Amino acid sequence: MSSQIESFNQNRKELNELILSKQNKVINRIFNLDTNAYAAGALSVKTKELLGLVASLVLRCDDCVKYHLQTCFEEGVTEAEVYETLSIGSLVGGTIVIPHLRRAAAFWDELQNSGK
């Protein structure tokens, strides 16, 4: 796995553990709601992750984009599906999302070349 991917995952894990260790009821419930929202339901996990990817790109949250790209990769989303999804996010978000699109493309490329 690449250093960017490893670094992202390690940082996310450590900071989530820190936050959750504080036992704040509202924050813990938000984390739980987020986890449950992306579980399979009327929509598949794959579909929900693609929706999350669009929203994250439009909101310009690089951490969220990386998270959803990685989960999409794990769910077997194809490169064509990712780029079509990113195209919708770019259309909705406008040119201001182009720097985030660049970082998303680099992260997706690393995921595909990670050997997993």
N, C-alpha and C positions, 0 to 999 in steps of 0.2 A: 504494500500500500504506500502511496506517495506521502511525502512529508506534509504537504498541505492538508491532505485528508486526515492523516494521523493527528496533526496538530489541532485541526478543527474538532475532531471527535474527543480528544483528550481534554481540551479546554472546555468544551460543552459539558462533558461528564463531570469534571471537577467543579465547575461553577453551579451546575444543577444540584450537585450534592451539597454544596455550601448553602445555597438558597433553601433547599428542602430541609436541611438540618435545623433551620431556625423555627420550624414548626408553625409557620404563620398559616392560619386556617384559610384565609382568602387566597394566598399564593398557592398553597397546596391544592386547593380546589380548582384554581385556574389551570394548573399543570394537569390535574386529573381530567378536567373537561377537554383540554387539548388532546390528550391521549385518546380519550373515548370518541372524540369527534372524528378522528381519522381511522377508526376501526371500521371494518366492513359492515355495511348496512344495506340500505336501498341502493347506495352507490358502492362500487368496489373500492378497495384501498387504493388501487392504481388511479382510478378516476379522482378520488379525493386528493391524492398527492399532486396530481396534475393541476387541480384547482388551487391547491395551496401554493404551488409554484407560480401560477399566474398572479395570485394575490400578493405574494411576497415580492415578485419583480415589480409590480405596480407600486407597492408601498416602499420599494427600494431598501429592503432588509436583506443584506448580503448573507447574514447568518441563516436566515430563514430559507433563502434561495438554496444555499448549500445543503441544508438539512433536507429539503424536499427533493433536490437533485439526487442526493445519496439514497433516499428512500425509493425514489422512482427507479434508480439503477437496480436496487435490491428487488424491486417488484417486477423487473424485466421490461421496463419501458424502453422502447427503441430510441435510437438517436433521432429518427424522423419524427417520432411522437414528441420528444423533448423540444426539438426545434420548432415544431408547429405550435406547441404550447408557449414557448418563449416568444414566438411571433405575435401571438394574441396579446401577451403581456406587454410587448413593445408597442403594439398598436394602441392599446388602452392607455398605457402609461406615457406614451410620447417619447420624444428624443431624450428627455432627461434620464430615462432608464438605460440608455446605451452603455454607460460605464458599468452598470450592474450586469447588463447583458454580456459584456466582455468577460467579466469575472465569472459569470455563470458558465460561459463557454469553456473557459480555462479549467474550471472545476470539473465539468462534465467530461472533458477530454482526459483529465487525470483519472477520473473514475473508470473510464473505459480502458485506459492503459495500465490500470493497477493490477491486472492479472487475476482479478476475482471473477 
